[in-house]
Amino acid sequence: MEPDIDSPRNSAVGIDLARDEEDARALSLRWSARVSLTPRILFVNVFALAMLAGGFFYLDSYRSRIVDGRVTQSIREARLVAEAIVAVPPRQRPDLALKLAQDMGARLRIYDKDATLIIDTRAMGLRNFVLQDPDKQDWQQAAARFLDAVIDTVVGAPRAPLYRERTSGMAWPDVRTARAEPKVAATVWRAPDRTPVITAASAFPGGGVVMSTINARDITQTVRVERFRLGVVLLIVAIVSVLLSLFLARTIVRPLRRLARAAVRVRLGRAREVVVPRLPERRDEIGMLARALSDMSLALRARIDAIEAFAADVTHEMKNPLASLRSAVEGMAMVKDPELQERLLAIVRDDVQRLDRLITDIAEASRLDAQLSRAKFEPVDLGAMITALIASRDARGIERGIRIRFDNKLAEPLIVLGEGGRLERVLENLIENAVSFSPEGGVITITAVRDHDVLTVSVEDQGPGVPETAREQVFRRFQSLRPAGEAFGKHSGLGLAIARTIVEAHQGTINVESRSDGAEGARLVVRLPARNAT
């Protein structure tokens, strides 16, 4: 039987199932679902740090821009030096070159038209261009060079040629280019300590060439300082991130593991001895999950207790008719008197009927929850149903001259959403209960009223009523307060218990109350959510 989409109960269940399926599809992590939460949290945060570590690669482009700027500066300075050399007499050129080299912080060499070295500021005693020997530097510089090489390899930076001194002017590519073409040539070299060396050559009239050489250690130093600062920041952020990740994993994973262990123990059949932690101090989703699991385990424990109690009650209720039946059957084998045999046979028939009625009610009570969960809820007119039940009962005849009166205070239909057959069973049980307790010639009054969205149906009789201390007891299984003089075993004691189960499945309530007029008798009241007639 398909669930009715109009039923509030079934609709809520359907919506929850659809939402669960949607959430399951949205949260399906095919590969990461196999990994514990702790490494997954760490991975996410470390991945973010790896993105931050990309700043090291940005430093390479930063260094490239500085080097390009310094090359442009060297080209411009080489051109100006060439123009200054041409502007002075040859005998003044050595002093001018020495002064310019001091101001530029570079080594200047001047070649004649034959590419022969005629002026060298280093030979003149100015040693402002000195390459560092990496073997004589400390371990910190060695570590920095190693890190430079690693980053250059990772980012794929082009490797500059190693700087070596040349004995001939034509051995310098910049000098050859400046002599062959009317432009300033420049080259970036790599010193032994991995610092950039920039050479620039510019020709001047007469075929001569001026070449400047500078070791730009300040560029490497600047990049290394920035890289060190970035590394310190990254290290601090990494430590804080890992600690926060471990804290987050601890606050998430540990309670989930506690809940998982408790759930496993419940699954292994130890529900009675398991205490699922409720985590009352947590107000997040894990706290909600803990309390939901705790409530679920308590409900499961209550259901298990109810099943055990129901099984014990069934055993107890069946033992009486079975014992009576066994005694009657054993007696029939020994009794020869036909009249006594007939009486024993009547006892057997009564016990068989009692067992049949008891088994039927037990079977219905045990299947009721499952059947109601699959029931199709439709609009039901309780007014028409009550009228039909009264007419059917009158047609069959009501014992002891009892009359049933339906007091419908509403002109409109009494519409509720539910399963018609089950609601009819509730009303039949209430009417049957009222008939059995009514005195001879008594009147049973059925009243229906509506208060906003609640429809109330009450059944009143003129019997002895129900003591206040027993008003909840009558709804328990196999609990029954029967009228005096009624034959034993005529009722199983499940009628009102079944009625309450059906009413609660329809989001309603059923209770025993005192009569509204204060007279003697019982009043059973059913309240159900009302629905407007369409």
PyMOL commands that set and color helices and strands:
alter all, ss='L'
color gray80, all
select helices_A, chain A and resi 8-26+32-34+37-53+55-87+90-104+134-136+139-155+169-171+173-180+217-267+285-334+338-373+382-396+399-401+420-437+468-470+473-475+495-505
alter helices_A, ss='H'
color red, helices_A
select strands_A, chain A and resi 107-111+117-120+185-190+196-204+208-215+378-381+403-408+415-418+443-451+454-460+509-514+522-529
alter strands_A, ss='S'
color yellow, strands_A
deselect
rebuild
show_as cartoon
